[in-house]
Amino acid sequence: MIRALAGALALALASGGVAHADESAAPPVESVDLLPKGQDVSEAVIELAGWVVASEDTQGYPFAVIDKAAAQILVFGGDGRLRGAAPGLFGSAVGDHTAPGIAGLALREIPGRDRTTPAGRFIGGYGPSIDAGRVLWVDYDSAVSIHPTAAGVPSEKRAERLASPTPDDNRVTHGCINVAPEFYDAIVRPTFERGGVFYILPDEDSLDETFPEFAQSRAAAQGGDTGSNRSASQ
C-alpha cells in the first residue's frame, strides 16, 4: 500500500510541476506502514498531500494528513516524502467543531457531543501540559494533541481498537489523536520535534470549506470555479 501511495503521490507532484530530475532518480525512502492489509488511502488524501507539497504550504516543515473517516494518519517529511502511515484513534463524537472553553475542562467534564477531533489546518509542536509533561500539540487552543496509546481505561480497549482491521471502532477519545507507541516513537516524535503542520479532514463539513485554498487550486486546475490549563490525556 505504501509503495502504491508513494507512486500515486509522485505522479500528483509531477503533474503539478514540482518533481525534479534529481528527485525522481533518488532511491525511494523506506516508510513505515502500519495500516491494515488491503486498506486504501482516499484520493482526497493523496490530492491534498500533493497540493501541500506543490504549493509549499508548509514552507518546508513536515506535515501530517489525517483522515478521521478512515482512521488514518499519514506523516510526511519537510521534503514531501511519505515517512509513515498508521491507524489512529479519534474523538468519540462525530463533528468538526471545537466547543468554546473546552480547553479548560477536565476530561470528565467534557460533554459527549463535544468530544470531537476538529477539522482544519493546524500549526502545532511540542509544548508543556499539566498532566502529561511535554506533548505534541496539534491545536493548543482546543487542547488536541497526538500521543501514543496508554493503558487508560481498560474497558475502552484502545489498543484493540487501534489494531482492528476497520475504522468503525476507532472513535473513542475525548478529542485527541492516539497512535501506536511504536509509530509514535519511530515516526511522529522525530518528524515533528521542531513542529509541523496538521491537516485534519472533516467528518461533516465539506473539503472545500475546510481547506479553501486547496479547493481553489483544484478548481483552477480543472478549469472550474469555487465560489497551560489544558489536559493532554484525552
CORTATA-V790569 format. One record per residue. OMEGA is omega in degrees with one decimal (999 if undefined). NEAR is the number of other C-alpha atoms within 10 Angstrom. D_FIRST is the distance of its C-alpha to the first C-alpha in Angstrom with 2 decimals. Layout:
# CORTATA-V790569
OMEGA/NEAR/D_FIRST  OMEGA/NEAR/D_FIRST
This chain:
# CORTATA-V790569
-179.6/16/0.00  179.9/19/3.80  179.7/14/5.45  179.4/11/5.10  -179.9/17/6.07  178.4/18/8.50  179.3/13/9.84  179.1/16/10.48  178.4/24/12.08  177.8/20/14.04  179.2/15/15.38  180.0/21/16.38  -179.8/23/18.17  179.8/15/19.79  177.8/12/21.10  177.3/15/22.59  -176.0/10/24.41  -175.4/17/22.90  177.2/16/21.32  -175.6/10/23.95  -177.6/7/24.55  178.8/8/24.36  -178.4/12/20.99  179.7/11/19.48  -177.8/8/21.11  178.5/8/19.89  -179.6/8/17.58  177.6/13/14.02  179.3/11/14.10  -177.5/12/12.52  177.7/17/10.62  -178.5/17/10.73  178.1/17/7.85  179.1/17/9.97  178.3/25/8.36  -178.6/16/9.53  177.5/9/8.01  -179.1/8/7.36  -177.2/13/7.77  171.1/14/7.19  -173.1/19/8.30  175.8/12/11.72  179.6/12/13.34  179.0/12/15.90  -179.2/21/13.78  179.6/20/12.54  -179.2/16/16.20  179.0/21/17.71  177.8/25/15.90  178.6/23/16.93  -179.8/22/20.41  -178.6/21/20.75  -176.8/25/20.41  -178.3/18/22.36  -175.3/15/25.13  -174.7/15/25.24  -179.6/14/25.51  -179.4/16/25.07  175.5/13/27.51  177.0/15/25.37  175.5/19/24.60  -178.6/24/21.16  175.5/29/19.62  171.8/24/17.30  -170.7/22/16.08  -177.2/25/16.57  -177.1/23/15.95  -176.7/27/18.58  179.4/16/18.09  -178.8/18/14.51  -177.9/21/15.55  171.5/26/12.90  179.0/25/13.83  -173.9/26/12.17  -178.8/26/14.50  175.2/25/15.49  178.6/18/18.36  177.5/19/21.47  179.1/14/20.40  -179.4/22/17.52  179.3/19/14.84  178.7/25/11.93  179.6/22/13.12  177.3/22/11.11  -176.3/24/9.59  172.8/22/11.40  177.7/29/13.38  172.9/30/16.90  -174.0/30/20.30  -178.7/29/22.43  -176.0/26/25.99  179.0/20/27.36  175.6/19/28.93  -178.6/19/27.15  -175.0/19/28.31  -175.5/22/27.98  169.9/18/31.45  -178.5/19/32.96  178.4/15/36.27  176.0/10/39.20  -174.6/11/40.23  -177.9/18/37.32  -178.8/20/36.87  -177.7/16/40.31  169.1/14/39.86  -175.9/13/39.33  -177.0/18/36.34  -177.8/8/38.71  -177.5/9/40.29  178.6/17/37.24  -178.6/13/37.63  -177.0/12/34.84  -176.9/13/34.45  178.7/21/33.87  -176.8/27/31.11  167.1/26/28.59  -173.5/31/25.89  177.6/26/27.09  176.4/24/25.12  178.1/18/25.58  -176.2/17/25.43  172.9/17/26.73  -174.6/16/27.86  179.6/20/27.74  -178.5/20/28.39  178.0/19/29.91  -176.6/13/33.31  172.4/15/35.68  -178.2/19/35.77  -167.9/12/38.59  -175.9/13/37.07  179.2/11/33.99  -177.7/10/35.04  -176.8/12/32.84  177.8/18/29.72  179.1/23/27.05  170.5/25/28.42  177.1/25/26.24  -175.0/19/29.40  -176.8/21/32.63  179.2/15/34.77  176.6/23/32.91  177.4/25/32.31  179.4/27/28.51  170.9/23/26.75  176.5/26/23.53  -179.5/24/24.32  176.5/17/23.11  176.7/20/23.95  -178.2/14/27.40  176.7/10/29.64  177.9/12/31.09  -175.5/8/32.47  -177.3/9/31.70  179.1/7/31.92  175.8/12/28.97  -175.7/12/26.64  179.2/25/24.22  179.4/20/22.39  178.2/10/22.07  -179.5/19/20.87  -177.0/24/18.15  -177.8/17/17.03  -175.0/15/17.24  -178.9/14/14.39  178.7/15/15.46  -171.3/20/16.60  -176.1/11/20.06  -174.9/16/21.73  178.2/26/20.39  -173.7/25/23.47  -174.3/21/26.03  175.8/21/26.98  178.9/24/29.95  -180.0/28/27.81  -179.6/28/26.08  178.5/25/22.39  173.4/27/21.61  178.5/24/18.72  -179.0/20/18.64  -178.6/15/21.25  177.8/12/19.14  178.6/18/16.67  -176.0/18/19.81  -175.1/14/21.61  -172.2/13/19.01  -171.9/20/17.43  -175.6/23/19.42  -178.0/17/22.91  -178.7/11/22.88  -173.7/21/21.02  -179.6/22/23.49  179.8/12/26.57  177.4/12/28.36  -179.6/20/27.00  -176.5/25/24.54  -176.0/25/23.69  179.7/24/21.87  -177.2/24/20.86  -179.0/23/20.85  -175.3/26/20.23  170.1/23/23.13  -171.5/19/23.77  177.5/12/26.83  178.5/14/27.72  177.0/11/26.41  -179.8/17/23.88  179.0/15/26.81  -175.3/12/29.09  -178.8/18/26.71  -174.2/18/25.74  -179.1/14/28.69  175.7/15/28.25  -179.5/20/24.69  179.7/19/26.10  179.6/16/29.00  -180.0/16/26.95  179.0/18/24.75  179.2/15/27.98  179.4/12/29.66  -179.1/11/26.92  179.7/9/27.26  -178.5/8/31.03  -178.8/11/31.58  172.7/12/33.13  179.1/12/32.18  999/8/34.98  172.8/13/39.64  -173.9/12/40.46  180.0/20/36.84  179.4/23/35.13  -174.5/25/31.76  -177.8/24/31.51  999/22/29.92
